[in-house]
């Protein structure tokens, strides 16, 4: 029996949030999301789109409800009489005056009518109502997908800012470290302890970091603006991730379970399916244009005539009307062909989206599982490269290693540090993406991740480095000695 994904917050994330010491107020990630709920233009447009789409049902339902029309007609009449046949000059609904001789009569007429029409049965109206119900369900699915997408977009934008902060600070520290090594190399050359090539090598590494710092500054500015675009307010400082975050495996631990849930509950996929079903109904609705309709009609008419042309009358009647359009110039056949092609297009798009959701769900699941291993391996790589920096520095001091070896070890260390920072954001993003694909992403998931943020603190320029709490600043200072 297939195991369904639980409709609760991500197990590991929620438990960790409860276990971790939480702030008495929400951290910046949840604040950003709540702000975006009222300010994001994409969600606002989706809300209005839903409001417009759900009007399809009352419009379709109106065909089954009474239709009441009122009309009036005012006219100036001229009646010619030759005296031979008075009935020939009798206006509709009036009694003509008795005229024995030929002549001309002028007068005013007014007709007032009230008509009530109640459709008893129409194949077209029936299919249109069924189509409208599907369109309303599609609109709701689209809106719910937009709400889940906003959660993911806010989290991604938030993580992009933190990642850009980490990258910028790491690049700055790397540049400072190379600058210090350049000064040390120049000092050794001045004292005759090293060749001039050491200075040139250190200078080349130092020069390369200038561009990386500039690029990181630009990336941070773009990331901040992207978050501001969602929230409509600038967040100059945001809370960073804690040094240690829980690394939870997906539950259930089977990618096929997640795929099956996504195929059933993914809102975007459901909307595409409902749109195709509505298009299929539209085929029947257009075919029904050529079928008869049955209606009950009742009318009340009042005829007011001036004395010269007749007397006032009232005409009340009730009719049962069968309307059968036998030929409409080929319009029905054309509309049916058009509806069939539209259905074929939408069904193909749905099938493509279904395959895409299946692929994306597998990828997100792998991203979570492999992300845990990447975080651990990147942390170990940072530890190892930091040890390599220490070893290269010690070897340089005793003359068994060159300046270039230390520079290269320093480069490897900062590359590993950047990879470690980024892998944490990738893991969290994949966790949210997996839940969104399965139709299970909610505010509780953001609240769980909010528990992983440093409580009540303005964002430092970088998170602590790995290796037992050794900060990046400390690692840089040690490497530069």
C-alpha positions in Angstrom: 0.0 0.0 0.0 1.3 3.4 -1.0 2.4 5.6 1.9 1.1 9.1 1.6 3.1 12.2 2.6 1.9 13.6 5.8 0.0 16.9 5.6 2.1 18.4 8.3 5.2 20.6 8.5 8.4 18.9 7.5 9.0 16.4 10.3 12.6 17.2 11.0 12.3 20.9 10.5 9.2 21.2 12.8 10.7 19.1 15.6 14.0 20.9 15.4 12.2 24.3 15.6 10.4 23.1 18.8 13.6 21.8 20.3 15.7 24.8 19.4 15.6 27.9 21.6 13.2 30.1 19.8 12.9 33.9 20.0 9.9 35.4 21.7 9.0 37.0 18.4 9.2 35.9 14.8 12.5 36.3 13.0 13.0 38.1 9.8 12.1 35.3 7.4 8.6 35.0 8.7 8.3 38.7 8.9 9.3 39.0 5.3 6.7 36.4 4.2 3.9 38.1 6.0 4.9 41.4 4.5 5.0 39.9 1.1 1.5 38.4 1.5 0.1 42.0 1.4 2.6 43.6 -1.0 3.6 41.0 -3.6 2.1 42.0 -6.9 2.2 38.4 -8.3 0.0 37.1 -5.5 -2.3 40.1 -5.7 -2.7 39.5 -9.5 -3.5 35.8 -8.8 -6.1 36.9 -6.2 -7.9 39.1 -8.8 -7.6 36.5 -11.4 -9.3 34.0 -9.1 -12.0 36.5 -8.4 -12.6 37.1 -12.1 -12.6 33.4 -13.0 -15.1 32.3 -10.3 -17.7 34.5 -11.9 -18.0 32.0 -14.7 -20.3 29.8 -12.5 -23.0 32.4 -11.7 -22.9 33.5 -15.3 -23.5 29.9 -16.5 -26.1 29.3 -13.8 -28.0 32.4 -14.9 -29.2 30.5 -18.0 -31.3 28.3 -15.8 -32.9 31.2 -13.9 -35.9 33.4 -15.1 -35.1 36.1 -17.6 -37.4 39.2 -17.4 -37.5 41.8 -20.1 -39.5 45.0 -20.4 -40.0 47.1 -23.5 -42.0 50.0 -24.8 -42.9 51.3 -28.2 -44.3 54.8 -29.1 -45.4 55.5 -32.6 -47.3 58.0 -34.8 -49.7 56.1 -37.1 -51.3 56.9 -40.4 -54.3 54.8 -41.5 -55.7 54.9 -45.0 -59.2 53.6 -45.6 -61.1 53.1 -48.8 -64.3 52.2 -47.0 -64.5 48.7 -48.5 -62.8 46.6 -45.8 -62.2 48.0 -42.4 -60.4 44.9 -41.2 -57.6 45.6 -43.6 -56.7 48.8 -41.8 -57.0 47.5 -38.3 -53.7 48.0 -36.4 -52.4 44.9 -34.5 -54.1 44.5 -31.2 -56.7 47.2 -31.8 -60.2 47.6 -32.9 -60.4 50.1 -35.8 -63.2 52.6 -35.8 -66.1 52.0 -38.2 -65.4 54.1 -41.3 -68.0 53.8 -44.1 -66.2 56.2 -46.4 -62.7 56.4 -47.6 -60.3 58.7 -45.8 -57.1 59.0 -43.8 -56.8 58.8 -40.0 -53.8 60.0 -37.9 -53.2 58.9 -34.3 -50.7 57.9 -31.6 -50.0 54.4 -30.4 -48.1 53.0 -27.4 -47.2 49.4 -26.6 -45.9 48.3 -23.3 -44.8 44.7 -22.8 -43.3 42.6 -20.0 -41.9 39.2 -20.9 -40.8 36.4 -18.6 -38.7 33.5 -20.0 -37.8 30.4 -18.1 -35.6 27.9 -19.8 -36.7 24.4 -19.0 -33.9 22.5 -20.7 -30.8 23.2 -22.8 -28.0 20.8 -23.5 -25.7 23.7 -24.1 -26.5 25.4 -20.8 -26.0 22.2 -19.0 -22.5 21.6 -20.4 -21.6 25.3 -19.9 -22.5 25.0 -16.2 -20.3 21.9 -15.9 -17.5 23.7 -17.7 -17.8 26.7 -15.4 -17.6 24.5 -12.3 -14.3 23.2 -13.6 -13.0 26.7 -14.4 -13.8 27.8 -10.8 -11.9 24.8 -9.4 -9.0 25.6 -11.7 -9.0 29.2 -10.5 -8.8 28.1 -6.9 -6.0 25.7 -7.6 -4.1 28.4 -9.4 -4.5 30.8 -6.5 -3.3 28.1 -4.0 -0.3 27.4 -6.1 0.5 31.1 -6.1 0.3 31.2 -2.3 2.7 28.3 -2.1 5.0 29.8 -4.7 5.2 33.0 -2.7 6.5 31.0 0.3 9.2 29.5 -1.8 10.0 32.8 -3.6 10.4 34.6 -0.3 12.5 31.9 1.2 14.7 31.8 -1.9 15.1 35.6 -2.0 16.0 35.6 1.8 18.5 32.8 1.3 20.0 34.6 -1.7 20.7 37.6 0.5 22.3 35.5 3.2 24.4 33.7 0.6 25.5 37.0 -1.0 26.4 38.3 2.5 28.5 35.2 3.1 30.2 35.3 -0.2 31.0 39.0 0.1 32.4 38.7 3.5 34.4 35.6 2.6 35.8 37.3 -0.5 36.7 40.4 1.6 38.5 38.2 4.2 40.2 36.3 1.4 41.4 39.6 -0.1 42.6 40.8 3.3 44.5 37.5 3.8 46.2 37.8 0.5 47.0 41.4 1.2 48.7 40.4 4.5 50.6 37.6 2.7 51.7 40.1 0.1 53.1 42.4 2.8 54.8 39.5 4.5 56.3 38.3 1.2 57.6 41.8 0.5 59.1 42.0 4.0 60.9 38.7 3.5 62.3 40.0 0.1 63.4 43.2 1.7 65.3 41.2 4.3 66.8 38.9 1.7 64.9 35.8 2.9 62.8 35.2 -0.2 63.1 35.7 -3.9 61.1 38.4 -5.8 58.9 35.7 -7.3 57.1 35.2 -4.0 56.0 38.8 -4.1 54.8 38.5 -7.7 52.9 35.3 -6.9 51.2 36.9 -3.9 50.4 40.0 -5.9 48.7 37.9 -8.6 46.4 36.2 -6.1 45.7 39.5 -4.4 44.8 41.2 -7.7 42.3 38.5 -8.6 40.3 39.0 -5.5 39.5 42.6 -6.4 37.1 41.6 -9.1 35.5 38.9 -6.9 34.8 41.5 -4.2 33.2 43.8 -6.7 31.1 41.0 -8.1 30.0 39.9 -4.7 29.0 43.5 -3.8 26.8 43.7 -6.9 25.3 40.3 -6.2 24.4 41.4 -2.7 22.8 44.5 -3.9 20.7 42.6 -6.5 19.7 40.0 -3.9 18.5 42.7 -1.5 16.5 44.4 -4.2 14.9 41.1 -5.2 13.7 40.7 -1.6 12.5 44.3 -1.5 10.6 43.6 -4.7 8.6 41.0 -2.8 8.1 42.9 0.5 7.9 46.5 -0.8 10.2 47.5 2.0 14.0 47.5 2.5 15.4 45.1 5.1 18.9 46.5 5.8 19.8 43.7 8.2 18.3 40.2 8.3 18.9 37.3 10.7 21.4 34.7 9.5 21.4 31.0 9.9 22.8 29.5 13.1 26.1 27.6 12.9 24.3 24.3 13.4 21.0 23.5 11.7 19.2 20.1 11.8 19.7 17.9 8.7 16.5 15.9 8.4 15.9 13.2 5.8 12.6 13.4 3.8 9.7 11.6 5.4 8.6 9.2 3.9 12.0 8.1 2.7 10.9 7.0 -0.7 11.0 9.3 -3.8 8.1 7.3 -5.4 5.8 8.2 -2.5 6.6 11.9 -3.0 6.1 11.6 -6.7 2.7 9.9 -6.3 1.6 12.6 -3.8 2.8 15.4 -6.2 0.9 13.9 -9.1 -2.3 13.9 -7.0 -1.9 17.1 -4.9 0.4 19.5 -6.9 -1.8 22.6 -7.4 -0.3 23.7 -10.6 -0.7 20.2 -12.1 -4.3 20.1 -10.8 -5.0 23.4 -12.4 -3.7 22.2 -15.8 -5.8 19.0 -15.5 -8.9 21.0 -14.7 -8.3 23.4 -17.6 -8.1 20.4 -19.9 -11.3 19.0 -18.5 -13.1 22.3 -19.0 -11.9 22.4 -22.6 -13.3 18.9 -23.1 -16.6 20.1 -21.8 -16.5 23.0 -24.2 -16.6 20.5 -27.1 -19.9 19.2 -25.9 -21.2 22.7 -25.2 -20.5 23.7 -28.8 -22.1 20.5 -30.2 -25.2 21.4 -28.1 -25.6 24.6 -30.1 -27.3 22.5 -32.8 -29.7 20.8 -30.3 -33.2 22.0 -29.4 -34.0 24.1 -26.3 -37.2 24.1 -24.3 -38.5 27.3 -22.7 -41.6 28.6 -21.0 -42.5 32.1 -21.9 -45.2 34.4 -20.5 -45.9 38.0 -21.5 -48.2 40.9 -20.6 -48.7 43.5 -23.3 -50.8 46.7 -23.2 -51.8 48.7 -26.3 -52.8 52.3 -25.9 -54.2 54.0 -29.0 -55.6 57.5 -29.6 -59.3 57.8 -30.3 -58.7 58.3 -34.0 -57.3 54.9 -34.7 -58.6 52.4 -32.2 -59.3 51.5 -28.6 -57.0 50.3 -25.8 -56.4 46.6 -25.3 -54.3 44.2 -23.2 -52.9 40.9 -24.4 -51.6 38.2 -21.9 -50.3 34.9 -23.0 -48.2 31.9 -21.9 -46.2 29.8 -24.4 -44.1 26.7 -24.4 -41.4 27.3 -27.0 -39.1 24.8 -28.6 -36.2 26.4 -30.5 -34.2 24.1 -32.8 -31.5 25.8 -34.8 -31.2 23.5 -37.8 -28.5 25.3 -39.7 -26.2 28.2 -38.7 -23.9 28.5 -41.7 -21.4 26.0 -40.5 -20.7 27.9 -37.3 -21.4 24.9 -35.0 -19.1 22.6 -36.9 -16.3 25.1 -36.9 -16.7 25.8 -33.1 -16.5 22.1 -32.4 -13.3 21.7 -34.4 -11.8 24.7 -32.6 -12.8 23.3 -29.2 -11.3 19.9 -30.1 -8.0 21.4 -31.0 -7.9 23.6 -27.9 -8.5 20.5 -25.8 -5.7 18.6 -27.6 -3.4 21.5 -26.9 -4.3 21.7 -23.2 -4.1 17.9 -22.7 -0.7 17.9 -24.3 0.4 20.7 -22.0 -1.0 18.9 -19.0 0.9 15.7 -19.9 4.1 17.7 -20.3 3.6 19.4 -17.0 2.9 16.0 -15.3 6.2 14.7 -16.5 7.9 17.8 -15.4 6.4 17.6 -11.9 7.6 14.0 -11.7 11.1 14.9 -12.7 11.3 18.0 -10.5 10.0 15.9 -7.5 12.7 13.3 -8.0 15.3 16.1 -8.3 14.1 17.9 -5.2 14.2 14.6 -3.2 17.7 13.9 -4.4 18.6 17.5 -3.6 17.5 17.1 0.0 19.2 13.7 0.5 22.4 14.7 -1.3 22.3 18.1 0.3 22.8 16.6 3.7 25.9 14.8 2.5 27.2 17.9 0.7 26.9 20.0 3.9 28.8 17.4 5.8 31.4 16.9 3.1 31.9 20.6 2.5 32.3 21.1 6.2 34.9 18.4 6.3 36.6 19.9 3.2 36.7 23.3 5.0 38.3 21.6 8.0 40.8 19.8 5.9 41.7 22.9 3.9 42.1 24.9 7.0 44.5 22.3 8.3 46.3 22.4 4.9 46.7 26.2 5.4 48.3 25.6 8.8 50.6 22.9 7.4 51.6 25.1 4.4 52.3 28.0 6.7 54.5 26.0 9.0 56.3 24.4 6.1 57.0 27.8 4.6 58.5 29.0 7.8 61.0 26.1 7.8 61.6 26.4 4.1 60.2 23.2 2.9 57.3 24.8 1.1 57.0 27.8 -1.2 54.9 30.9 -1.0 52.8 29.6 -3.9 51.8 26.4 -1.9 50.5 28.6 0.9 48.6 30.8 -1.5 47.0 27.8 -3.2 46.0 26.3 0.1 44.5 29.6 1.1 42.5 29.6 -2.1 41.2 26.1 -1.6 40.1 26.9 2.0 38.0 29.9 0.9 36.5 27.9 -2.0 35.5 25.2 0.5 34.1 27.8 2.9 31.9 29.3 0.2 30.7 25.9 -0.9 29.8 25.0 2.7 27.7 28.2 3.1 25.9 27.7 -0.1 25.2 24.0 0.5 23.1 24.9 3.6 20.9 27.2 1.6 20.5 24.7 -1.2 19.5 22.0 1.3 16.8 24.3 2.8 15.5 25.4 -0.6 15.2 21.8 -1.8 13.3 20.9 1.3 10.8 23.6 0.7 10.6 22.9 -3.1 9.9 19.2 -2.4 7.0 20.1 -0.1 5.7 22.7 -2.6 5.7 20.1 -5.4 3.8 17.7 -3.2 1.2 20.5 -2.4 2.2 20.5 1.3 4.1 23.8 1.7 2.7 26.2 4.3 3.6 29.0 6.6 4.5 26.4 9.3 7.4 25.3 7.2 8.8 28.9 7.1 8.2 29.1 10.9 10.3 25.9 11.3 13.2 27.4 9.3 12.7 30.6 11.2 13.8 28.6 14.3 17.1 28.0 12.6 17.9 31.8 12.4 19.9 33.7 15.0 17.2 35.0 17.3 16.8 38.7 17.7 20.0 39.7 16.1 20.9 42.1 13.3 22.5 40.1 10.6 26.3 39.9 11.0 28.2 40.2 7.8 29.0 36.5 7.7 28.1 33.4 9.6 30.7 31.6 11.7 33.1 29.4 9.8 33.3 25.7 10.3 35.8 23.8 12.3 34.7 23.9 15.8 33.5 27.5 15.9 36.6 28.9 14.3 35.4 32.1 12.7 36.5 33.2 9.2 38.2 36.2 10.7 40.2 34.0 13.0 41.1 31.6 10.2 42.2 34.5 8.0 44.3 36.0 10.8 46.0 32.7 11.5 46.6 32.1 7.8 48.3 35.5 7.4 50.7 35.0 10.2 
